[in-house]
Amino acid sequence: MLGLKTKIVALLAALPLPAAGGTMPGIETTATNFINGIQPVVWVLAAVALIINGVMMAVGGEEGRAKAKKALPWTIGGCLLVVGAVQLAEWIVANISF
């Protein structure tokens, strides 16, 4: 049975590479379109998560308030992670060519 490293090397060796000095046509456009398409969905999901957390804090009683306080840092961290990932992907597309 092949090891994980061998499988990864075989997979990478099978990938098509562009000619020297060339670019992969369309990959930048595809990545940009994907990022621009997913960004509104991410913002809506982030807003919904924050609203649910706020409602839990307002009407959840002591138990709901405790759960909301515990979930708030994770909610904010997740929002920052997703938005940061979108910004990182845009930077990569703008500054790195294959």
C-alpha positions as CSV (number, residue, x, y, z in Angstrom):
1,M,0.0,0.0,0.0
2,L,1.3,3.4,-0.9
3,G,2.1,6.0,1.8
4,L,0.4,9.3,2.0
5,K,3.5,11.2,0.9
6,T,3.8,9.0,-2.2
7,K,0.2,9.6,-3.1
8,I,0.6,13.3,-2.7
9,V,3.7,13.4,-4.9
10,A,1.9,11.3,-7.5
11,L,-1.1,13.6,-7.5
12,L,1.1,16.7,-7.8
13,A,3.1,15.1,-10.6
14,A,-0.1,14.5,-12.6
15,L,-1.2,18.1,-12.5
16,P,-0.8,20.0,-15.8
17,L,1.6,22.9,-15.6
18,P,1.7,26.0,-17.8
19,A,4.5,26.6,-20.2
20,A,7.5,28.5,-18.9
21,G,6.5,32.1,-18.3
22,G,2.9,31.5,-19.2
23,T,-0.2,31.9,-17.2
24,M,-3.2,29.6,-16.7
25,P,-5.9,31.4,-18.7
26,G,-9.1,31.9,-16.9
27,I,-8.0,30.8,-13.4
28,E,-7.8,34.4,-12.1
29,T,-11.2,35.2,-13.6
30,T,-12.7,32.1,-12.2
31,A,-11.3,32.7,-8.7
32,T,-12.5,36.4,-8.8
33,N,-16.0,35.4,-9.9
34,F,-16.2,32.8,-7.2
35,I,-15.0,35.2,-4.5
36,N,-17.4,38.0,-5.7
37,G,-20.3,35.5,-5.8
38,I,-19.7,34.0,-2.3
39,Q,-19.1,37.3,-0.5
40,P,-22.8,38.4,-0.2
41,V,-23.7,35.0,1.1
42,V,-21.0,35.2,3.7
43,W,-22.1,38.6,4.9
44,V,-25.7,37.5,5.2
45,L,-24.7,34.4,7.2
46,A,-22.5,36.5,9.5
47,A,-25.4,38.9,10.1
48,V,-27.8,36.1,10.8
49,A,-25.3,34.5,13.3
50,L,-24.9,37.8,15.1
51,I,-28.7,38.4,15.2
52,I,-29.3,35.0,16.6
53,N,-26.7,35.6,19.2
54,G,-28.3,38.9,20.1
55,V,-31.7,37.4,20.4
56,M,-30.4,34.6,22.6
57,M,-28.9,37.3,24.9
58,A,-32.0,39.4,25.0
59,V,-34.8,36.8,25.5
60,G,-33.0,33.6,26.5
61,G,-33.0,34.2,30.2
62,E,-30.0,33.4,32.3
63,E,-29.3,30.2,30.4
64,G,-29.6,31.8,27.0
65,R,-27.5,34.8,28.1
66,A,-24.8,32.4,29.3
67,K,-24.8,30.5,26.0
68,A,-24.8,33.7,24.0
69,K,-21.8,35.1,25.9
70,K,-20.0,31.8,25.4
71,A,-20.9,31.7,21.6
72,L,-20.2,35.4,20.9
73,P,-16.3,35.2,20.6
74,W,-16.7,32.1,18.3
75,T,-19.3,33.9,16.1
76,I,-17.1,37.0,15.7
77,G,-14.0,34.9,15.2
78,G,-15.8,32.8,12.5
79,C,-16.9,36.0,10.7
80,L,-13.4,37.4,10.8
81,L,-12.0,34.2,9.5
82,V,-14.3,34.0,6.6
83,V,-14.0,37.6,5.6
84,G,-10.2,37.4,6.1
85,A,-10.1,34.4,3.9
86,V,-12.0,36.3,1.2
87,Q,-9.5,39.2,1.4
88,L,-6.5,36.8,1.3
89,A,-7.9,35.0,-1.7
90,E,-8.4,38.4,-3.5
91,W,-4.8,39.4,-2.7
92,I,-3.4,36.1,-4.0
93,V,-5.3,36.5,-7.2
94,A,-4.2,40.0,-7.7
95,N,-0.5,39.5,-6.8
96,I,0.5,36.0,-7.7
97,S,0.5,34.6,-11.3
98,F,1.1,31.0,-12.2
